């Protein structure tokens, strides 16, 4: 989970969503109250679930470690095949705009000639 969260694409996307959320909360106080209440509820449920699940996780730890290692190798292979995952959202958007702009310019040139 940590490796996935550290992917540039996912990390930057989370930052964009977080910034948009913060801006929305500032603009709409009622929405901020609802989001804050929901966040506290999720936090309480998460803490309660974690305390109940902890004994089970301790028993399954060797299996979880093996699955984690397997997932890590799979993620490495995915990163090799999809280098896009290593780029932040801003760079992907910029590259896409540049590619589209080049293609449009090529089409304009072909049409005019």
Buried (B, 14 or more C-beta within 10 A) or exposed (E): EEEEEEBBBBBBBEEEEEEEEEEEBEEEEEEBEEBEEEEEEEEEEEEEEEEEEEEEEEEEEEEEEEEEEEEEEEBEEEBEEEEEBEBBBEBBEEEEEEEEEEEEEEEEEEEEE
